[in-house]
């Protein structure tokens, strides 16, 4: 089969996909139009309008399928730019306590703010809860964009902390959907804060490093570091099992989480190793992944944590 034949078949497939999508989108538009003419509760009306807005978004995708076909992947920087276009603020990982508290004070100044954290890295959720433990804020945590939209549609929030790179529905799309739902029910849109580990290179990875002793002087972070390191040992075992099955997508996701969380715990080497794993997994480079995992095991076996923080 020639390359030209392959392209023609690909174009035909895209046209068929667009046709099939439009059939279901038309059903959604018709059904939601009928429902909106009936007697609905406020919550029901909000959900129907959210479905209609989602159908509109799918319609936009269907009308631009060829553009998506030409892109191998959606660039992380593009996702970040999309999210930041509606975000009230941006916090880059690693973020410290003061950066987070400043955002909460400025954007959710009420006495008992309700905060929705959307991040698929459990270690980030642990850290955010620790940083906010002395405030009156209530923090709900979800791990993906779909749950974020459902959660924000079910109850109002004063602030949404949204990661960019999420499984399934990405952070930018989820943020747009949450804003649409807020506007549909006549509520003031909750401020969205973009959380991002997207950025420049973190540096070269070496099995031998001068960062074998990590000094932790933050009273909130200090008690969390041993558990964080144990989680990375679990990650190494998980990634080896995934490598046997050539599950590069999940390995890439774990690497991305490591990149975003390591420096927040004062462990820059973990972030650099995570970035290397993410990059190798994206390229389906099994030998490089194995090499970095060896470096990760070596680092975890020798790293010493010097906790100098006084309990808060």
VMD Tcl script that draws the C-alpha trace (Angstrom):
set ca {
  {0.00 0.00 0.00}
  {1.37 3.41 -0.96}
  {1.53 6.43 1.34}
  {-1.04 8.14 -0.88}
  {-3.47 5.24 -0.41}
  {-2.94 5.40 3.35}
  {-3.71 9.11 3.40}
  {-6.88 8.59 1.36}
  {-8.06 5.87 3.69}
  {-7.28 8.08 6.67}
  {-9.30 10.96 5.19}
  {-12.24 8.64 4.51}
  {-12.12 7.46 8.10}
  {-12.14 11.03 9.38}
  {-15.17 11.86 7.23}
  {-17.02 8.81 8.54}
  {-16.10 9.71 12.12}
  {-17.40 13.25 11.61}
  {-20.66 11.86 10.17}
  {-21.13 9.53 13.14}
  {-20.33 12.27 15.68}
  {-22.79 14.69 14.10}
  {-25.58 12.11 14.32}
  {-25.19 11.87 18.10}
  {-24.61 15.62 18.50}
  {-27.90 16.29 16.74}
  {-29.64 13.91 19.15}
  {-28.13 15.82 22.09}
  {-29.19 19.20 20.70}
  {-32.72 17.95 20.03}
  {-33.12 16.26 23.41}
  {-31.77 19.19 25.41}
  {-33.96 21.64 23.48}
  {-37.06 19.63 24.42}
  {-35.97 19.28 28.04}
  {-35.32 23.01 28.41}
  {-38.94 23.66 27.44}
  {-40.18 21.55 30.37}
  {-40.50 22.31 34.08}
  {-37.06 21.56 35.54}
  {-35.49 22.15 38.92}
  {-32.53 24.53 39.03}
  {-30.07 21.64 39.29}
  {-31.74 19.73 36.44}
  {-31.70 22.82 34.23}
  {-28.02 23.38 35.02}
  {-27.18 19.80 34.07}
  {-29.14 19.98 30.81}
  {-27.46 23.25 29.83}
  {-24.06 21.71 30.67}
  {-24.93 18.80 28.35}
  {-25.93 21.23 25.61}
  {-22.68 23.20 26.05}
  {-20.73 19.95 25.87}
  {-22.57 19.04 22.67}
  {-21.55 22.40 21.24}
  {-17.93 21.65 22.13}
  {-18.14 18.23 20.45}
  {-19.63 19.94 17.40}
  {-16.58 22.21 17.24}
  {-14.31 19.16 17.43}
  {-16.28 17.38 14.70}
  {-15.97 20.41 12.45}
  {-12.19 20.52 12.89}
  {-11.30 16.82 12.84}
  {-8.83 17.26 10.00}
  {-6.88 19.75 12.09}
  {-6.69 17.21 14.92}
  {-5.67 14.52 12.43}
  {-2.65 16.60 11.45}
  {-1.48 16.90 15.08}
  {0.31 13.93 16.59}
  {-0.37 15.15 20.10}
  {-1.75 18.22 21.81}
  {1.25 20.12 23.11}
  {1.42 20.68 26.86}
  {2.28 24.33 26.33}
  {-0.85 24.74 24.20}
  {-3.01 23.16 26.91}
  {-1.44 25.47 29.48}
  {-2.04 28.53 27.30}
  {-5.68 27.51 26.85}
  {-6.18 27.07 30.60}
  {-4.39 30.30 31.43}
  {-6.63 32.16 28.99}
  {-9.47 31.90 31.52}
  {-7.48 31.35 34.72}
  {-7.34 34.06 37.36}
  {-3.82 33.02 38.37}
  {-1.12 30.45 37.70}
  {1.01 28.52 40.16}
  {3.97 26.62 38.78}
  {5.11 23.43 40.43}
  {6.92 23.38 42.72}
  {4.82 25.82 44.68}
  {5.40 26.68 48.32}
  {3.02 27.40 51.14}
  {3.21 31.18 50.79}
  {2.43 31.12 47.06}
  {-0.64 28.95 47.65}
  {-1.85 30.96 50.65}
  {-1.45 34.22 48.73}
  {-3.64 32.93 45.90}
  {-6.30 31.71 48.34}
  {-6.30 35.03 50.23}
  {-6.58 37.07 47.03}
  {-9.10 35.00 45.10}
  {-11.20 33.42 47.87}
  {-11.10 35.96 50.72}
  {-14.27 34.74 52.44}
  {-14.23 33.35 55.98}
  {-14.58 29.65 55.00}
  {-13.74 29.21 51.32}
  {-14.62 25.99 49.51}
  {-11.79 24.88 47.25}
  {-11.83 22.21 44.56}
  {-8.40 20.72 43.81}
  {-8.17 18.85 40.50}
  {-4.92 16.90 40.28}
  {-4.19 13.24 39.53}
  {-1.08 13.21 41.75}
  {-2.09 12.15 45.29}
  {1.14 13.62 46.68}
  {0.08 17.10 45.51}
  {-3.26 16.70 47.27}
  {-1.48 15.72 50.49}
  {0.77 18.77 50.21}
  {-2.09 21.21 49.49}
  {-4.07 19.91 52.47}
  {-0.99 20.30 54.67}
  {-0.42 23.89 53.52}
  {-4.06 24.84 54.15}
  {-4.55 22.96 57.41}
  {-4.32 26.12 59.53}
  {-6.89 27.98 57.43}
  {-10.67 27.66 57.47}
  {-10.73 26.40 53.88}
  {-12.51 23.19 52.94}
  {-10.69 21.24 50.23}
  {-12.34 18.66 47.99}
  {-10.07 16.63 45.70}
  {-10.82 14.93 42.38}
  {-8.29 13.28 40.10}
  {-9.61 13.96 36.59}
  {-11.44 16.49 34.47}
  {-14.71 14.58 34.19}
  {-15.08 14.33 37.96}
  {-14.12 17.99 38.30}
  {-16.96 19.09 36.03}
  {-19.46 16.85 37.83}
  {-18.29 18.00 41.27}
  {-18.36 21.70 40.36}
  {-21.82 21.30 38.82}
  {-23.19 19.69 41.98}
  {-22.12 22.42 44.42}
  {-20.59 25.90 44.33}
  {-16.87 26.51 44.94}
  {-15.03 29.70 45.76}
  {-11.82 28.56 44.04}
  {-10.73 25.81 41.66}
  {-7.09 24.67 41.59}
  {-6.76 22.96 38.21}
  {-3.84 20.87 36.97}
  {-3.17 21.12 33.24}
  {-2.25 17.53 32.41}
  {-5.08 15.25 33.53}
  {-6.24 11.79 32.42}
  {-9.19 11.94 30.06}
  {-10.61 15.45 29.97}
  {-7.66 17.86 30.21}
  {-7.54 20.77 32.63}
  {-8.29 23.46 30.04}
  {-11.39 21.69 28.73}
  {-12.62 20.98 32.25}
  {-12.13 24.62 33.26}
  {-14.14 25.83 30.27}
  {-16.94 23.36 31.09}
  {-17.03 24.45 34.75}
  {-17.24 28.09 33.74}
  {-20.03 27.31 31.28}
  {-21.99 25.49 33.99}
  {-21.54 28.40 36.41}
  {-22.77 30.90 33.82}
  {-25.68 28.65 32.84}
  {-27.08 28.69 36.35}
  {-26.52 32.41 36.71}
  {-23.70 32.07 39.23}
  {-20.49 34.06 39.34}
  {-17.80 31.80 37.80}
  {-15.43 30.38 40.39}
  {-11.87 31.66 39.88}
  {-9.66 28.99 38.31}
  {-5.96 28.73 39.18}
  {-3.78 26.86 36.69}
  {-1.33 24.40 38.26}
  {1.46 23.48 35.91}
  {4.66 21.48 35.75}
  {5.00 22.49 32.07}
  {8.23 24.41 31.61}
  {11.86 24.27 30.66}
  {14.24 21.42 31.09}
  {15.14 20.44 34.61}
  {18.70 19.50 33.79}
  {20.63 16.34 33.07}
  {20.05 13.21 35.09}
  {22.99 11.49 36.71}
  {23.16 8.39 38.85}
  {25.68 10.19 41.02}
  {24.57 13.51 42.40}
  {25.56 16.06 45.01}
  {21.92 16.11 46.16}
  {22.09 12.87 48.12}
  {21.37 14.77 51.33}
  {18.13 16.74 51.24}
  {17.56 19.36 53.92}
  {13.89 19.89 54.73}
  {13.14 22.90 56.89}
  {9.45 23.36 56.10}
  {7.33 22.20 59.05}
  {4.42 21.16 56.83}
  {6.49 19.25 54.29}
  {8.92 17.51 56.67}
  {6.60 14.78 58.01}
  {5.39 13.99 54.49}
  {8.79 13.32 52.88}
  {9.30 9.70 54.08}
  {5.90 8.71 52.71}
  {6.64 10.52 49.47}
  {9.86 8.51 49.00}
  {8.01 5.27 49.76}
  {5.49 6.18 47.06}
  {8.31 6.62 44.55}
  {9.61 3.14 45.40}
  {6.12 1.87 44.65}
  {6.19 3.85 41.39}
  {9.46 2.18 40.35}
  {7.97 -1.27 40.90}
  {4.79 -0.30 39.06}
  {6.67 1.10 36.07}
  {8.77 -2.04 35.73}
  {5.59 -4.11 35.59}
  {4.10 -1.70 33.05}
  {7.27 -1.86 30.98}
  {6.86 -5.61 30.63}
  {3.48 -4.96 29.03}
  {4.77 -2.00 26.97}
  {2.22 0.29 28.62}
  {4.10 3.47 27.76}
  {1.09 5.74 28.27}
  {0.79 4.91 31.96}
  {4.55 5.10 32.44}
  {4.52 8.56 30.86}
  {1.74 9.61 33.24}
  {3.68 8.42 36.30}
  {6.81 10.18 35.06}
  {4.83 13.39 34.61}
  {3.52 13.17 38.16}
  {7.04 12.64 39.50}
  {8.25 15.67 37.55}
  {5.50 17.83 39.04}
  {5.77 16.67 42.66}
  {9.48 16.07 43.37}
  {10.60 19.66 43.74}
  {7.51 20.53 45.81}
  {8.88 18.11 48.41}
  {12.41 19.50 48.08}
  {13.57 16.58 45.94}
  {14.74 18.05 42.64}
  {16.40 14.80 41.56}
  {12.99 13.08 41.61}
  {11.62 15.77 39.30}
  {14.53 15.38 36.88}
  {14.22 11.60 36.84}
  {10.47 11.93 36.34}
  {11.00 14.22 33.37}
  {13.45 11.74 31.85}
  {10.95 8.90 32.29}
  {8.14 10.98 30.81}
  {10.23 11.86 27.76}
  {11.46 8.28 27.20}
  {7.96 6.84 27.57}
  {6.58 9.35 25.09}
  {9.19 8.09 22.62}
  {8.47 4.41 23.51}
  {12.14 4.07 24.44}
  {12.13 1.01 26.70}
  {15.90 0.85 27.19}
  {16.07 4.48 28.35}
  {13.18 3.92 30.75}
  {14.98 0.91 32.23}
  {18.16 2.95 32.61}
  {16.37 5.80 34.41}
  {14.57 3.34 36.67}
  {17.98 1.96 37.66}
  {19.07 5.51 38.50}
  {15.86 6.03 40.47}
  {16.43 2.87 42.51}
  {20.01 3.95 43.22}
  {18.96 7.42 44.30}
  {16.17 6.15 46.57}
  {18.60 3.73 48.22}
  {21.14 6.40 49.11}
  {19.22 9.65 49.60}
  {19.25 10.96 53.16}
  {16.69 13.41 54.45}
  {17.85 15.94 57.05}
  {14.70 17.24 58.73}
  {15.41 20.50 60.51}
  {11.89 21.84 60.78}
  {10.29 22.44 64.14}
  {6.78 21.00 64.46}
  {4.19 23.68 63.73}
}
mol new
graphics top color blue
foreach p $ca { graphics top sphere $p radius 0.5 }
foreach p [lrange $ca 0 end-1] q [lrange $ca 1 end] { graphics top cylinder $p $q radius 0.2 }
display resetview
